[in-house]
Amino acid sequence: MAASKVFPNGIGRYVCQLQRLTLNYCRAGGSSRGIREYIDSEVLNFAKQNPEVAFYVRERNGKHPRIVAKYLNGNSKIIDVKNMQPSEISEWTRRLLGESGAKIEKIRKFWHTDNPSIQGTWDPFLNKPSSTLSFDSLQEQSKNG
């Protein structure tokens, strides 16, 4: 059996960015029924499948249910799961598991550079001497050429 090559730059190694997942629910609240069912049926299997993520189940009486995701970069994301079915909550936990935790930013330009040019934009007359750029000479060139 051949050993797989490990690259020195970390390619090929996956580090889950989700550090902690906290499920907050109310014991008696009607809006928490879905998350209570999810905790009873699916959360144990999900935690076993993802040992790199710390799972916390916290009771918050009198409050609506929510999922709090904490990522390695320090960002947190709160998902309100009020009146959701267990299948929807399972979908949210899988989605949070795959996210990086970075804030979504709108791309203003379709290209990006770390060192923007200070030269300005190019035009066809950029390197020509200004004496040859008179209006009369340009008209003459267009008639001849």
C-alpha positions as a printed NumPy array, in Angstrom:
array([[  0.   ,   0.   ,   0.   ],
       [  1.505,   3.32 ,  -1.072],
       [  1.635,   6.171,   1.386],
       [ -0.156,   9.325,   0.351],
       [  1.935,  12.435,  -0.106],
       [  1.414,  15.197,   2.422],
       [  2.044,  18.631,   0.945],
       [  3.924,  21.154,   3.111],
       [  1.414,  23.932,   2.426],
       [ -1.526,  22.117,   4.027],
       [ -3.325,  21.151,   0.829],
       [ -5.267,  17.982,   1.362],
       [ -5.971,  18.614,   5.01 ],
       [ -9.472,  19.716,   5.986],
       [-10.015,  21.719,   9.156],
       [-13.65 ,  22.264,  10.042],
       [-14.156,  25.955,  10.783],
       [-17.137,  25.349,  13.072],
       [-15.821,  25.227,  16.616],
       [-18.978,  25.026,  18.722],
       [-22.689,  24.565,  18.117],
       [-25.113,  25.528,  20.903],
       [-28.773,  24.521,  20.724],
       [-30.934,  26.77 ,  22.916],
       [-34.54 ,  25.759,  23.588],
       [-37.446,  26.188,  26.002],
       [-38.724,  23.117,  27.833],
       [-42.419,  24.089,  27.629],
       [-42.61 ,  26.54 ,  24.706],
       [-44.611,  25.572,  21.645],
       [-42.123,  27.216,  19.299],
       [-39.416,  24.869,  20.648],
       [-41.25 ,  21.644,  19.784],
       [-39.205,  21.043,  16.619],
       [-35.836,  21.544,  18.287],
       [-36.848,  19.303,  21.209],
       [-37.703,  16.542,  18.715],
       [-34.394,  17.168,  16.928],
       [-32.475,  16.888,  20.209],
       [-34.282,  13.641,  21.107],
       [-33.817,  11.974,  17.732],
       [-30.916,  13.341,  15.683],
       [-28.427,  15.402,  17.667],
       [-26.577,  12.428,  19.155],
       [-25.924,  10.875,  15.726],
       [-24.871,  14.242,  14.304],
       [-22.443,  14.771,  17.194],
       [-20.938,  11.3  ,  16.697],
       [-20.442,  11.973,  12.979],
       [-18.707,  15.31 ,  13.701],
       [-16.372,  14.837,  16.678],
       [-14.401,  17.995,  15.805],
       [-17.378,  20.181,  16.772],
       [-18.366,  20.758,  20.406],
       [-22.142,  20.438,  20.905],
       [-23.949,  22.146,  23.745],
       [-27.657,  21.825,  24.536],
       [-28.836,  24.656,  26.747],
       [-32.28 ,  25.186,  28.2  ],
       [-33.529,  28.789,  28.12 ],
       [-37.039,  28.897,  29.544],
       [-39.347,  31.559,  28.192],
       [-37.183,  32.243,  25.099],
       [-37.546,  31.197,  21.481],
       [-35.227,  28.433,  20.24 ],
       [-32.055,  29.259,  18.366],
       [-28.812,  27.756,  17.16 ],
       [-25.589,  29.611,  17.981],
       [-22.587,  28.704,  15.824],
       [-19.098,  29.804,  16.908],
       [-16.284,  29.605,  14.345],
       [-12.487,  29.387,  14.627],
       [-12.049,  32.932,  13.291],
       [-14.035,  34.306,  16.26 ],
       [-17.265,  35.059,  14.398],
       [-20.621,  33.837,  15.643],
       [-23.831,  33.206,  13.766],
       [-27.263,  32.963,  15.385],
       [-30.074,  31.129,  13.585],
       [-33.643,  31.513,  14.831],
       [-35.332,  28.1  ,  14.582],
       [-38.722,  29.116,  15.952],
       [-41.507,  26.735,  14.793],
       [-39.149,  24.753,  12.516],
       [-39.446,  21.033,  11.883],
       [-36.57 ,  18.713,  12.895],
       [-35.668,  18.182,   9.221],
       [-35.246,  21.956,   8.726],
       [-33.093,  22.196,  11.86 ],
       [-30.966,  19.293,  10.616],
       [-30.501,  21.118,   7.315],
       [-29.373,  24.269,   9.164],
       [-26.852,  22.35 ,  11.274],
       [-25.375,  20.737,   8.151],
       [-25.196,  24.127,   6.462],
       [-23.472,  25.734,   9.46 ],
       [-20.996,  22.848,   9.524],
       [-19.893,  23.633,   5.973],
       [-19.585,  27.411,   6.337],
       [-16.355,  29.253,   7.104],
       [-17.851,  31.839,   9.438],
       [-16.531,  34.739,   7.362],
       [-18.842,  37.667,   6.786],
       [-20.295,  37.799,   3.302],
       [-19.073,  40.864,   1.438],
       [-20.312,  42.213,  -1.851],
       [-17.664,  42.164,  -4.569],
       [-17.493,  45.655,  -6.02 ],
       [-15.125,  44.825,  -8.862],
       [-14.725,  41.62 , -10.809],
       [-10.936,  41.768, -10.389],
       [ -8.816,  42.216,  -7.313],
       [ -5.227,  43.284,  -6.796],
       [ -3.249,  43.883,  -3.648],
       [ -1.093,  46.479,  -5.421],
       [ -3.268,  48.801,  -7.506],
       [ -1.564,  50.682, -10.328],
       [ -0.679,  54.327,  -9.757],
       [ -0.08 ,  54.92 , -13.469],
       [ -3.639,  55.576, -14.479],
       [ -5.4  ,  54.164, -17.491],
       [ -3.692,  53.617, -20.826],
       [ -4.698,  55.488, -23.972],
       [ -3.167,  55.443, -27.482],
       [ -1.539,  58.874, -27.073],
       [  0.142,  58.147, -23.752],
       [  3.789,  58.031, -24.89 ],
       [  3.595,  60.434, -27.855],
       [  5.144,  63.884, -27.558],
       [  2.589,  66.63 , -27.134],
       [  3.935,  68.563, -30.154],
       [  2.747,  65.823, -32.517],
       [ -0.721,  65.74 , -30.976],
       [ -2.105,  68.926, -32.47 ],
       [ -5.555,  68.77 , -33.975],
       [ -4.314,  69.752, -37.435],
       [ -1.701,  66.995, -37.539],
       [ -4.278,  64.392, -36.512],
       [ -6.642,  65.505, -39.287],
       [ -3.783,  65.411, -41.768],
       [ -2.827,  61.888, -40.699],
       [ -6.398,  60.681, -41.079],
       [ -6.593,  62.104, -44.638],
       [ -3.268,  60.561, -45.662],
       [ -3.64 ,  57.25 , -43.91 ]])
